[in-house]
Amino acid sequence: MRARHLLDTVPLSAQTRYNAELVFEEIVANIVGHGAPDGHALEVRFILESGADSITLIFDDNGMPFDPRGRPDPPPQKSLDQARVGGFGLMLVRHAASSLDYLRTAEGHNRLIVSLPLRA
């Protein structure tokens, strides 16, 4: 997987590496699962940037417009019987990220920028 190879090039703590892989998997799963309800071909590009205090994961896709910043976290379930599977990915991403930015590009693409703090 290309993302893992890119992550291998950056010295990361185990926690930061885990969070980066979690964010990657959740965001790409959402793009693939929800980005093209009309069945058009999706293109997803991924860029990894590293800085002194953080790494930045940039996702660019040609899917349906979607700004994840305005989506509320799912309500806590009162019991295991009421708990549902799924719907927690964006909450996990927000919890791991130090910042989350979104824009719809002039080309009609979604660009999601997720920064993760480097932890020892």
VOMISE-87178 format. One line per 2 residues: number of its first residue (from 1); their letters; for each residue x, y, z of N, C-alpha, C, O. Coordinates in steps of 0.05 Angstrom, whole numbers, always signed. Each point is the difference from the previous one (the first is absolute). Example, Ala and Ser with C-alpha at 12.3 -4.5 7.8 and 13.67 -1.06 7.14 Angstrom:
BEGIN
1	AS	+264 -114 +156 -18 +24 +0 +18 +24 +0 +21 +0 +13 | -28 +21 -27 +16 +24 +1 -15 +22 +14 +10 +22 +4
// end
This chain:
BEGIN
1	MR	+17 -24 +0 -17 +24 +0 +18 +25 +0 +19 +1 +16 | -25 +17 -33 +17 +24 -3 +1 +16 +25 +22 +10 +7
3	AR	-43 -6 +8 +0 +16 +24 +19 -11 +20 +15 +15 +13 | -14 -41 -9 +18 -12 +19 +29 +4 -8 +17 +5 +17
5	HL	-11 -7 -43 +27 +5 -10 +8 +29 +5 +23 +5 +8 | -41 +14 -12 +6 +28 +6 +5 +4 +30 +18 +14 +8
7	LD	-35 -27 +9 +4 +3 +29 +26 -12 +9 +12 +8 +20 | -2 -29 -35 +26 -12 +7 +23 +19 -3 +21 -4 +12
9	TV	-25 +25 -28 +22 +19 -5 +2 +22 +21 +19 +16 +0 | -37 -15 +19 -1 +20 +20 +3 -13 +28 -14 -19 +6
11	PL	+33 +29 +10 +3 -12 +27 -24 +9 +18 -3 +23 +7 | -13 -42 +0 -25 +5 +15 +0 -17 +25 +10 -22 +0
13	SA	-23 +33 +21 -5 -17 +24 -21 -20 -8 -14 +3 -20 | +11 -24 +36 -20 -20 -5 -28 +12 +0 -17 -8 -16
15	QT	+12 +27 +35 -27 +12 +2 -6 +17 -25 -22 -2 -11 | +41 +17 +1 -4 +17 -23 -4 -18 -25 -17 +5 -16
17	RY	+33 -26 +14 -3 -19 -23 -28 -12 +1 -13 -2 -21 | +4 -7 +44 -26 -12 +3 -22 +20 -9 -18 -7 -15
19	NA	+20 +31 +26 -20 +21 -7 +0 +6 -30 -21 +4 -12 | +45 -3 +0 +1 +6 -29 -13 -22 -16 -15 +6 -19
21	EL	+20 -31 +26 -12 -22 -15 -31 -1 +5 -15 -5 -19 | +7 +11 +43 -29 +1 +6 -13 +22 -16 -21 -5 -13
23	VF	+32 +29 +12 -11 +22 -15 -2 -7 -29 -20 +4 -13 | +42 -15 +2 +1 -8 -28 -23 -20 -7 -15 +5 -19
25	EE	+13 -26 +35 -20 -20 -5 -29 +10 +2 -17 -6 -16 | +12 +23 +36 -27 +11 +4 -8 +19 -22 -22 -1 -11
27	IV	+41 +18 +3 -7 +20 -21 -3 -14 -27 -19 +6 -14 | +37 -23 +7 -3 -14 -26 -25 -17 -1 -13 -2 -20
29	AN	+7 -12 +42 -25 -16 +1 -24 +17 -4 -19 -8 -14 | +18 +32 +26 -22 +18 -4 -2 +10 -29 -22 +2 -11
31	IV	+45 +5 -1 +0 +9 -27 -11 -22 -19 -17 +5 -16 | +28 -29 +19 -9 -22 -17 -29 -8 +5 -15 -6 -18
33	GH	+7 +6 +44 -27 -8 +7 -22 +20 -6 -23 -8 -5 | +30 +34 +5 -20 +20 -2 +5 +21 -22 -18 +16 -6
35	GA	+41 -16 -6 +8 +21 -18 -12 -1 -28 -1 +21 -14 | -9 -44 +5 -10 -2 -27 -26 -16 +0 -1 -22 -11
37	PD	-21 +33 +22 -25 -15 +0 -11 -4 -28 -16 -19 -4 | +24 +35 -15 -9 -4 -27 +17 -19 -16 -6 -5 -23
39	GH	+26 -6 +36 +17 -21 -13 +23 +11 -17 +13 -16 -13 | -8 +42 +12 +22 +9 -16 +27 -9 +12 +1 -5 +24
41	AL	+19 +4 -40 +26 -9 +9 +13 +21 +19 +1 +23 -6 | +7 -33 +28 +13 +17 +20 +30 +1 -4 +13 -20 -7
43	EV	-2 +44 +10 +29 +3 +1 +7 +11 +27 -11 +20 +9 | +30 -33 +5 +8 +9 +26 +30 +3 -1 +15 -18 -7
45	RF	-6 +42 +16 +29 +5 +2 +7 +5 +29 -16 +11 +15 | +39 -20 -7 +9 +2 +28 +28 +12 +0 +18 -9 -15
47	IL	-14 +28 +32 +26 +13 +4 +7 +0 +30 -18 +5 +16 | +42 -12 -9 +9 +1 +27 +22 +21 +3 +20 -1 -15
49	ES	-23 +19 +33 +20 +21 +6 +8 -3 +29 -16 -4 +17 | +42 +7 -12 +9 -1 +28 +13 +27 +7 +14 +12 -15
51	GA	-19 -4 +40 +11 +24 +11 +14 -5 +26 +3 -23 +8 | +5 +44 +5 +15 -3 +25 -18 -11 +23 +9 -15 +16
53	DS	-34 +23 -16 -18 -7 +22 -24 -17 -8 -15 -9 +16 | +12 +5 -43 -24 -15 -9 +5 -12 -27 +19 +7 -14
55	IT	-37 -25 +7 -1 -10 -27 -28 +8 -11 -19 +3 +15 | +18 +1 -41 -25 +8 -13 -7 -20 -22 +16 -6 -17
57	LI	-41 -4 +19 -10 -18 -20 -20 +16 -17 -19 +12 +10 | +23 -12 -36 -17 +15 -19 -14 -20 -18 +13 -15 -14
59	FD	-39 +17 +13 -16 -17 -16 -14 +17 -21 -12 +20 +7 | +14 -27 -32 -13 +15 -22 -16 -21 -16 +11 -20 -10
61	DN	-37 +25 +7 -16 -18 -15 -21 +15 -17 -7 +23 +5 | -3 -37 -26 -19 +12 -18 -29 -9 +6 -17 -1 -17
63	GM	+12 -7 +42 -26 -9 +9 -19 +22 +5 +5 +24 -4 | -28 -32 +15 -21 +20 +7 +11 +19 +21 +16 -7 +16
65	PF	-25 +32 -17 +9 +20 +20 -7 -10 +28 -22 -8 +5 | +42 +9 +13 -5 -9 +27 +20 +14 +19 +24 -5 -2
67	DP	-34 +21 +20 +16 +14 +20 -4 -14 +26 -21 +3 +13 | +39 -20 -4 -4 -15 +25 +1 +16 +26 -9 -9 +21
69	RG	+18 +34 -23 +2 +16 +24 -26 +6 +13 -2 +4 +25 | -20 -2 -40 -26 +6 +11 -16 -23 +9 -22 +3 +10
71	RP	+32 -27 -13 -15 -24 +8 +3 -4 +30 +22 +0 +11 | -45 -4 +3 +2 -4 +29 +9 -29 +6 -3 -18 -16
73	DP	+15 +15 +40 +7 -26 +9 -26 -16 +6 -20 +12 +7 | +20 -38 -11 -23 -15 +7 -6 +1 +30 +19 +1 +16
75	PP	-44 -3 -9 -6 +1 +29 +9 -26 +14 +0 -21 -12 | +8 +23 +37 +8 -24 +14 -24 -19 +3 -22 +9 +4
77	QK	+28 -34 -6 -21 -20 +3 -4 -7 +29 +19 +0 +16 | -44 -4 -9 -7 -6 +28 +6 -28 +9 +4 -6 +23
79	SL	-3 -12 -43 +6 -28 +6 +11 -14 -25 -1 +11 -22 | +13 -34 +26 +10 -15 -22 -23 -9 -19 +5 -3 -24
81	DQ	-28 -2 +35 -23 -7 -16 -8 +22 -20 -10 -6 -22 | +14 +31 +30 -7 +22 -17 +23 +9 -18 -4 +15 -19
83	AR	+28 -24 +24 +23 +8 -15 -2 -9 -29 -9 -21 -6 | +18 +39 -11 +1 -7 -29 +28 -2 -9 +19 +11 +12
85	VG	-15 -26 -34 +27 -3 -11 +4 +22 -21 -18 +6 -16 | +41 +7 +17 +7 +20 -20 -9 +28 +9 -14 +3 +20
87	GF	+23 +17 -36 -7 +27 +5 +18 +15 +20 -5 +23 +7 | +27 -36 +1 +18 +13 +19 +27 +9 -12 +17 +10 +14
89	GL	-13 -15 -40 +25 +7 -13 +8 +29 +2 +23 +6 +8 | -41 +12 -14 +7 +28 +1 +6 +9 +29 +17 +17 +4
91	ML	-31 -28 +15 +6 +6 +28 +28 -9 +7 +15 +15 +14 | -7 -38 -23 +27 -10 +5 +21 +18 -13 +21 +6 +12
93	VR	-27 +2 -37 +19 +18 -14 +3 +26 +15 +22 +10 +4 | -44 +2 +4 +1 +25 +15 +15 -3 +26 +15 +18 +8
95	HA	-18 -40 +5 +14 -5 +26 +30 -2 -4 +15 +10 +16 | -7 -22 -38 +29 -4 -5 +13 +25 -11 +24 +5 +5
97	AS	-39 +12 -19 +11 +23 -14 +5 +25 +18 -15 +4 +19 | +36 +11 -25 +3 +26 +13 -14 +21 -16 -8 +21 +11
99	SL	+3 -26 -37 -16 +18 -16 -12 -15 -24 +12 -20 -9 | -35 +30 +0 -14 -12 -22 -11 +23 -18 -16 +16 +9
101	DY	+26 -15 -33 -9 +21 -19 -11 -12 -25 +8 -21 -9 | -27 +35 -3 -13 -9 -24 -4 +23 -20 -4 +22 +8
103	LR	+7 -29 -33 -8 +20 -21 -9 -16 -25 +8 -22 -5 | -26 +35 -9 -9 -10 -26 +16 +16 -21 -2 +24 -1
105	TA	+19 -38 -14 +18 +13 -19 -14 +11 -24 -23 -7 -5 | +36 +24 -10 -11 +11 -25 -4 -23 -20 -17 +4 -19
107	EG	+31 -26 +21 -4 -23 -18 -23 -18 +8 -6 -20 -13 | -8 +28 +35 -22 -16 +9 +8 -24 +17 -15 -20 +1
109	HN	+38 +21 +12 +9 -21 +17 -3 +7 +29 -1 +23 +7 | -1 -44 +10 +1 +4 +29 +29 -1 +7 +15 -17 -10
111	RL	-6 +35 +28 +27 -2 +11 -3 +1 +30 -8 +20 +11 | +16 -41 +1 +0 -2 +29 +28 -1 +11 +17 -16 -10
113	IV	-11 +34 +28 +27 +2 +11 -1 -6 +30 -13 +14 +16 | +26 -36 -8 +0 -9 +27 +28 +1 +12 +18 -13 -11
115	SL	-15 +29 +32 +26 +1 +13 -1 -16 +26 -19 +0 +15 | +41 -15 -11 +3 -17 +24 +24 +9 +15 +22 +3 -12
117	PL	-24 +0 +38 +24 +8 +16 +19 -23 +1 -7 -24 +1 | +33 +30 +0 +20 -20 +4 +2 -4 +30 +4 +19 +15
119	RA	-7 -43 -7 +1 -7 +29 +24 -18 +5 +7 -17 -16 | +5 +20 +39 +23 -16 +8 -8 -28 +8 +17 -17 +6
// end
